Amino acid sequence: MQNGEYLNERVSSDEMSLLEVLFDNYFDSKTEDEPNIKVAYKEFCHSLLDVDPFQIDEIMSSAAALCLEHERAAFIAGIRTRVKLLRELSE
C-alpha cells in the first residue's frame, strides 16, 4: 500500500497526518481487545509451542507489526468511507 492511498484515492499529507493522529489516539485509548481477538491470540501463541525460543521473538514482532498495520489501514479506510458516505448523503 502506498502512503496516502486508501480506497484508491490520494490524500494530502495534512489529511494523512490527521488520520494518523486519530488512529494513534484511538489505539492508545483502547483498554482491552475484543474476546475474539483474545481467542485468536491464544491460538497463535499455542502454535508457537514447538518453535525455537530464539525465533519466537522475531515471529511475534513480525506478527505484531502486521496486525498494527492492518488495524491502522482498516481504521483509516473506515473514516474515509464514512466521510465519503456523509458527503454523498448531503448532496
N, C-alpha and C positions, 0 to 999 in steps of 0.2 A: 504494500500500500504506500503510495506516495504521500509525502507530507501535504496535508491540506485537501486530500481527495476523499470525500465521504459522500455517498450517494451519487457518485460520478459528477460531482460539482466541485469547482475550485472555490476555495475560501481564502480570504485575505489573511495575512499573518496576524492582524489585530483580532479578527474573528477567531482564528485558531488559538491565539493566546487566551482569549476569554473562555473558550470552550475547555482548554486545558486547566485553567484556574477553577472553573466549575467542577470539572472531574476531580481535581485534587481535593477540593473542599468536600465533595460527595464521598470520596474514598476515605479521607481522614475522619469523617464523621460516622462511618459505619462502625457499629459496635459488635456486630455478630453476623456471621454468614447464615444464609438460609439452610434449613435442615437438609435439603437435597445436596447442597454443596458439601456439607459436613460428611454425608454418606460417601459421596464421590471421593473426597479427600482421604477418608479412611480406607476405601478400596485401593486407591492409588498407593498409599503408604504400605498396605498389605502386599501389594505386588512387588514391592522393593525388598521384601524379606530375604530373598536369595541373591541380592545384588551385593557386589563387593562394597564394603563400607566407604571406601575412598571414592567410589563412583556415585554414591548416593547424594553427596553434596552437590556435585555437578548436575545430576539429573534433577534434583529439587530446585536448584537455582534456575535451570532452563525452563522447567515446568512453571515456576512462579512468574518468570518474566513473560512467558507465553500467555498465561492466564491474565496477567495485568494488562497486556496489550489488547487482548480480546475484550476485556471488560471496558477499557478506555474507548475502543472503537465502537462498541455497542452503545455506550453511554452517549458519545458524541453523535452517532448516527441517529439515536433516539431523539435527541434535542433537535437536530436538523430536520428530522421528519415532522416533529411536532410544529416547528416554526413554519415549515412549508405547508402543512395542513391548515394551520391557522390563517396563513396568507390566502390560501385558496378559498377557505370558507368565508373570508371577509370580502372577497371580490364580488 
